[in-house]
Every structure is written in structure tokens, then in C-alpha cells.
Amino acid sequence: MRSSPFDLEWALSSTHLKARADPPPMFERSFVVYYRVSTPMQERSGLGLAGQRSAAERFVAKWRGKVIAEYTEIESGKNRDRTQLQKALGACRVYGATLLIAQLDRLARNVAFVSMLIETGAQFVAADFPQANTFNKHILVAIAENELKLMSDRRKAVCAVLKARGIALAQHLKGARVPHATDLDAARAAVLRRDTARAIALAPLIRDLRDRGKSINAIADELTRLEIEAPCGGDRWAWKSVRRLFVLAGDDPPATRWTGRPTAGDARTETGMLA
């Protein structure tokens, strides 16, 4: 089989996929739904896929549509080699259906890739912006592609800082697990050591965000957007976990609605929050 992007030729090669002057009405269309997350960790958490599935179901119910098939892919938005997307487009070709995605960036974060789909006349719609025209789609994908580059630049900056400090990036940003211990006190101490090391590793990033005026909730959102593993292996950070990062790193967190002042004792009593 030829490599991407030529693998898409079969999925898109059909006379009925030529651009239509008058697209079919949204009501009672047939849809092939495409879900995508970027990492296996996001797949395991299930939250991202559940959110996409919920958005697609609401959209189909609203427009009284019919779902022909569903395809799920674990792949970065910048990559063009998409086995499941090829299958989804092939199903659209066979059934004359429209490709449905929860958000446009779930389709791709690559302007050239999406432009190619648009040029072929393939019908696709985003559940969160169904009225988007060709111009809107190009703009939104360009924003998503730029956002991906910014995320990459931030990660590289964090990596450079951690490397200069002699800290292993993969161990702390991915939340290395602590082996089980038979002694409860030893286990707690091991968890605290791990969480402290991780907090120190992330300190340059969270301090920079705080100094740029971001609130503790905004910092939590940023860590989530950067796909840094959250407590307990989740994919979403809570403000309490961010506050504990600051405490363990020996720094002051930004202001929040919480009226108390965190101390080292608070960090010890919350042991495991960053597990």
C-alpha cells in the first residue's frame, strides 16, 4: 500500500465527490463519524473520546440524521497518514454520506491536508460549527496548526530547562509510578518524593505562567492543553493539584478563591494528589 497522502486517493476518487454548488440540506443526512485523540494516554482516560461522542450524538439527534459507521483514531493532528480516516472517507464514498467530526481540529491540524479534502469536494461538517464555509474551515485549521506549533515550542523550552538542571523529562512529566511498598509510611514517603521531584521539574513552566498573570485555574487549563499527565493518570488538571505543585516546589501559587494559605503541611496531607 502506498504511503500517505496518496492512500487517500481511493477514498476520495469518485465522481459524486466533486464540489457541489448546492450542498444537500443538513436534515436527515447520513453521517460517518470520525473520532480522534492524539495519544494512547488520552484514549485510556476516555474523556476526550466521550466528549466527542456526546457532541456527535447531540448533533445527529438535532438534525434527525443517521449514523452509518464510526471510526476512532489515535494519531497526532499534524500527521497525514490516517488509516481510520481513510476508511471513514471510503465509507462516505460508498454510502454517499457526510463525514462528521466533533471539532474541526479533531479532523486535522494541518492546513494543506484539510485543503486537499476541501478541493476534492469531500463533504465534512464539524458538530460545533456546522455552518462553517470553506473560508471558515481554512481559518480555523490554520489557527489549530499554529496552536500545535506553539505547544511544541513550549514543550521544547521546558525540555531545555529540565535538561540544563539534569532532570529526566520523561520521568517527571509523564508521572512515573512509585512501586508498591509493604510499609505504609515508606509508601507515603516515596509518593511525596516522587511528587516533589515532579513539582520541581514543572516549576519553571508554572512560574512562567503565574508571572504572566494567569490564575491558578488558567494554569490548570494550560497544563491540560499541553497534554502533561494530570494526577492519577487523567488528562485534565484541577486547580488544587496546581496549588500543590507550587507548594511542593517551595513557591507561592497565584491568587484563587481559596482563602487559606498553603503550607508544607497541606502538601503532606494531600499526598497522592499528583499520583
C-alpha positions as CSV (number, residue, x, y, z in Angstrom):
1,M,0.0,0.0,0.0
2,R,1.3,3.4,-0.9
3,S,2.1,5.9,1.9
4,S,0.1,9.0,2.7
5,P,-1.1,11.3,1.2
6,F,-1.7,9.0,-1.8
7,D,-3.6,6.4,0.3
8,L,-6.4,8.9,0.3
9,E,-6.8,8.8,-3.5
10,W,-9.0,5.7,-3.3
11,A,-11.2,7.2,-0.5
12,L,-11.7,10.4,-2.4
13,S,-11.8,9.1,-6.0
14,S,-15.4,9.3,-7.0
15,T,-17.3,11.5,-9.4
16,H,-20.0,12.2,-6.9
17,L,-17.4,13.9,-4.6
18,K,-17.0,16.8,-7.0
19,A,-17.7,20.2,-5.3
20,R,-21.5,20.8,-5.2
21,A,-23.0,24.2,-5.9
22,D,-25.9,23.4,-3.6
23,P,-24.9,21.1,-0.7
24,P,-27.7,18.7,0.5
25,P,-29.8,20.0,3.4
26,M,-28.5,19.2,6.9
27,F,-31.7,17.5,7.9
28,E,-31.9,13.7,7.6
29,R,-28.4,13.3,6.2
30,S,-26.4,10.1,6.6
31,F,-23.2,10.5,8.6
32,V,-19.9,8.7,9.1
33,V,-18.5,9.8,12.4
34,Y,-14.7,10.2,12.9
35,Y,-13.2,10.5,16.4
36,R,-9.5,11.3,17.1
37,V,-7.3,11.7,20.1
38,S,-3.5,12.4,20.0
39,T,-2.1,9.9,22.5
40,P,-2.8,6.4,24.0
41,M,-3.0,8.1,27.4
42,Q,-5.9,10.2,26.2
43,E,-7.5,7.0,24.8
44,R,-7.1,5.2,28.1
45,S,-8.7,8.1,30.1
46,G,-11.7,8.0,27.7
47,L,-12.7,11.6,28.5
48,G,-11.8,13.1,25.2
49,L,-13.5,10.4,23.2
50,A,-16.6,10.6,25.4
51,G,-16.8,14.3,24.8
52,Q,-16.5,13.9,21.1
53,R,-19.1,11.1,21.0
54,S,-21.5,13.2,23.1
55,A,-21.2,16.2,20.7
56,A,-21.7,13.9,17.7
57,E,-24.8,12.3,19.2
58,R,-26.4,15.7,20.0
59,F,-25.7,16.9,16.5
60,V,-27.2,13.8,14.8
61,A,-30.3,14.0,17.1
62,K,-30.8,17.7,16.4
63,W,-30.7,17.2,12.6
64,R,-32.5,13.9,12.6
65,G,-29.6,12.2,10.9
66,K,-28.5,8.6,10.6
67,V,-25.1,7.3,11.7
68,I,-23.8,4.8,9.1
69,A,-20.4,4.0,10.8
70,E,-18.0,5.3,13.4
71,Y,-14.2,5.3,13.3
72,T,-11.7,6.1,16.0
73,E,-8.0,7.1,15.5
74,I,-5.1,7.5,17.9
75,E,-2.9,9.9,16.0
76,S,-1.4,13.4,16.1
77,G,-3.4,16.1,14.3
78,K,-0.3,17.1,12.3
79,N,0.2,13.6,10.7
80,R,-1.4,12.8,7.4
81,D,-1.1,9.0,7.4
82,R,-4.5,8.1,8.9
83,T,-5.7,4.6,8.4
84,Q,-9.1,5.1,10.1
85,L,-9.7,8.4,8.3
86,Q,-9.1,6.6,5.0
87,K,-11.7,4.0,6.0
88,A,-14.2,6.7,7.1
89,L,-13.8,8.6,3.8
90,G,-14.1,5.4,1.9
91,A,-17.4,4.7,3.8
92,C,-18.6,8.2,2.9
93,R,-17.8,7.5,-0.8
94,V,-19.7,4.1,-0.7
95,Y,-22.8,5.4,1.1
96,G,-22.9,9.0,-0.1
97,A,-22.6,10.1,3.5
98,T,-21.1,13.2,5.1
99,L,-18.1,12.9,7.4
100,L,-19.0,14.2,10.9
101,I,-16.4,15.4,13.4
102,A,-16.9,16.9,16.9
103,Q,-14.5,19.8,16.2
104,L,-12.5,20.8,13.1
105,D,-9.2,20.2,14.9
106,R,-10.2,16.6,15.5
107,L,-10.0,16.1,11.7
108,A,-6.5,17.6,11.4
109,R,-4.2,20.4,12.5
110,N,-2.7,20.6,9.0
111,V,-3.8,23.3,6.6
112,A,-2.5,21.5,3.5
113,F,-4.2,18.3,4.5
114,V,-7.6,19.9,5.1
115,S,-7.3,22.0,1.9
116,M,-6.8,18.8,-0.1
117,L,-10.0,17.4,1.3
118,I,-11.9,20.6,0.5
119,E,-10.5,20.7,-3.0
120,T,-11.7,17.1,-3.7
121,G,-15.3,18.1,-2.7
122,A,-15.5,15.7,0.2
123,Q,-18.4,16.7,2.4
124,F,-17.5,17.0,6.1
125,V,-19.1,19.0,8.9
126,A,-18.0,19.9,12.5
127,A,-20.6,19.5,15.1
128,D,-19.5,22.6,17.0
129,F,-19.6,24.8,13.8
130,P,-21.9,23.2,11.2
131,Q,-22.4,26.5,9.3
132,A,-18.7,26.9,8.6
133,N,-18.0,27.5,4.9
134,T,-14.7,26.9,3.0
135,F,-13.2,30.2,4.2
136,N,-14.1,29.5,7.8
137,K,-12.6,26.0,7.7
138,H,-9.3,27.2,6.3
139,I,-9.0,29.9,9.0
140,L,-9.9,27.5,11.8
141,V,-7.4,24.9,10.7
142,A,-4.7,27.5,10.3
143,I,-5.3,28.6,13.9
144,A,-5.2,24.9,15.1
145,E,-2.0,24.3,13.2
146,N,-0.4,27.4,14.8
147,E,-1.6,26.3,18.2
148,L,0.1,23.0,17.7
149,K,3.4,24.7,16.9
150,L,3.1,26.9,20.0
151,M,2.5,23.8,22.1
152,S,5.6,22.2,20.6
153,D,7.7,25.3,21.3
154,R,6.6,25.5,24.9
155,R,7.4,21.8,25.4
156,K,10.9,22.3,23.9
157,A,11.5,25.2,26.2
158,V,10.5,23.1,29.2
159,C,12.8,20.3,28.0
160,A,15.7,22.7,27.6
161,V,15.3,23.9,31.2
162,L,14.9,20.5,32.7
163,K,17.9,19.2,30.7
164,A,20.0,22.0,32.0
165,R,19.1,21.0,35.5
166,G,19.9,17.4,34.9
167,I,16.3,16.2,35.4
168,A,14.9,13.3,33.3
169,L,12.0,14.8,31.4
170,A,10.1,11.6,30.7
171,Q,10.1,10.5,34.4
172,H,8.6,13.7,35.8
173,L,6.3,15.0,33.0
174,K,4.7,11.6,32.5
175,G,4.2,10.9,36.2
176,A,6.4,7.9,36.9
177,R,4.7,5.4,39.2
178,V,6.0,4.5,42.7
179,P,6.4,0.8,43.3
180,H,4.1,-0.7,45.9
181,A,5.6,-0.8,49.4
182,T,4.5,-3.0,52.3
183,D,5.2,-0.3,54.8
184,L,2.6,2.5,54.7
185,D,4.9,5.2,55.9
186,A,7.6,4.2,53.4
187,A,5.0,4.3,50.6
188,R,3.8,7.7,51.6
189,A,7.4,9.0,51.7
190,A,8.0,7.5,48.3
191,V,5.0,9.2,46.9
192,L,6.0,12.5,48.4
193,R,9.5,12.2,47.0
194,R,8.1,11.5,43.6
195,D,5.6,14.4,43.7
196,T,8.2,16.8,45.0
197,A,10.6,15.8,42.1
198,R,7.8,16.3,39.6
199,A,6.8,19.7,41.1
200,I,10.4,20.9,40.8
201,A,10.5,19.7,37.2
202,L,7.4,21.6,36.3
203,A,8.3,24.7,38.4
204,P,9.8,26.7,35.5
205,L,6.7,26.3,33.5
206,I,4.1,27.1,36.2
207,R,6.2,30.0,37.5
208,D,6.3,31.5,34.0
209,L,2.5,31.1,33.6
210,R,2.0,32.7,37.0
211,D,4.3,35.6,36.3
212,R,2.4,36.2,33.0
213,G,-0.7,36.9,35.1
214,K,-2.5,33.6,34.7
215,S,-4.8,32.5,37.5
216,I,-4.4,29.1,39.1
217,N,-7.4,27.8,37.1
218,A,-5.8,29.2,33.9
219,I,-2.6,27.4,34.7
220,A,-4.6,24.1,35.2
221,D,-6.1,24.7,31.8
222,E,-2.7,25.3,30.2
223,L,-1.2,22.1,31.7
224,T,-4.2,20.2,30.3
225,R,-3.8,21.8,26.9
226,L,-0.1,20.9,26.8
227,E,-1.2,17.2,27.5
228,I,1.0,16.9,30.6
229,E,-0.3,13.9,32.5
230,A,-2.6,15.1,35.3
231,P,-3.0,13.5,38.7
232,C,-4.0,9.8,38.8
233,G,-3.2,9.5,35.1
234,G,-6.0,11.7,34.0
235,D,-6.0,14.2,31.1
236,R,-7.4,17.2,33.0
237,W,-5.7,19.3,35.7
238,A,-7.6,20.7,38.7
239,W,-6.6,23.9,40.5
240,K,-5.9,22.1,43.7
241,S,-3.3,19.9,42.0
242,V,-1.7,23.0,40.6
243,R,-1.6,24.7,44.0
244,R,0.1,21.6,45.4
245,L,2.7,21.8,42.6
246,F,3.6,25.3,43.8
247,V,3.7,24.2,47.5
248,L,6.0,21.3,46.8
249,A,8.2,23.4,44.6
250,G,8.5,25.9,47.5
251,D,6.8,28.7,45.7
252,D,3.6,30.8,46.1
253,P,0.7,30.0,43.9
254,P,-1.4,32.7,42.2
255,A,-4.4,34.1,43.9
256,T,-7.6,31.9,44.0
257,R,-10.9,31.9,45.6
258,W,-9.5,29.6,48.3
259,T,-9.0,31.8,51.3
260,G,-6.3,29.9,53.2
261,R,-2.6,29.9,52.6
262,P,-1.0,26.5,51.6
263,T,1.8,25.2,53.7
264,A,4.2,22.2,53.6
265,G,1.8,20.5,56.0
266,D,-1.0,20.9,53.5
267,A,1.2,19.2,50.8
268,R,1.9,16.2,53.1
269,T,-1.8,15.7,54.0
270,E,-2.7,15.8,50.3
271,T,-0.1,13.1,49.4
272,G,-1.2,11.2,46.4
273,M,-3.0,14.1,44.7
274,L,-0.3,14.1,42.0
275,A,-0.2,10.3,41.8
